[in-house]
């Protein structure tokens, strides 16, 4: 598959075929993110995307069960792009069981309920949405572009169309609002009620606005115990009906897994043990972005 620039996908899409239907991110203002700063956003020509799917189908079509449509917020595509892509994917990959993409709340809200249902019926099953925080003050500070209420409404409408959601929180992004961030994020997860919930840890990446703030002394990654305290609050207070929880991203110090609410007490117990120093954490040298 041809791919322009650096490739990013969620950890759970490691075994998925990736097709780049958009180049970059249509928003691209989040202060902490450098994933698409080297790209100018544009929609890839539909013919190119369909040709990629045809080529992949001819080469590995019988092996593909999952398809991730990139780049940063591919849901921004209009239906006259999405529907042919989904149709061609079904034809190219007879064992295809899931199509997913990154999305922003605004991408969901820009589509009608009927359009969302069309996308789901055509095969788009899972949206990865990263509100990062449920605290509106923090969301404004990091230039997320959508507030907590927008994320709640986007989740309601995506679920109404039959789509599943994977919600991503960002540990350490809120500085002095750490407690407000953790509690508000737990509340947001409760209201969004995702099927999947994961947490990443903020990393200061060179040439981002966050890196500029750090150089000026206006941002610093909190110490590890504070990061774990945020994680504990989120896990302990979030009330999704049934969500697969993971901190398996390379940025995290403590890889965890389980289901919420079923495994809440066990997960909190492990976090407490890590805070107390009784469980080894991932070494700094082995962490990634």
Secondary structure, DSSP 8 states (H G I E B T S, - for coil): ----S-----GGGTTSEEEESEES-SS---TT--TTTTS--EE--HHHHHHHHHHHHHHHGGG--EEEEESTTGGGS-HHHHHHHHHHHHHH-TT--EEEEEE-HHHHHTS-HHHHHHHHHHTEEEEEEEEE-S-HHHHHHTT-SS-HHHHHHHHHHHHHTT-EEEEEEEET-SGGGHHHHHHHHHHHHHHH--SEEEEEE----TTSHHHHHHHTTS-----HHHHHHHHHHHHHH---SSEEEE--STT-SS--EEEETTTHHHHHHHHHHHHTT-S----GGG---
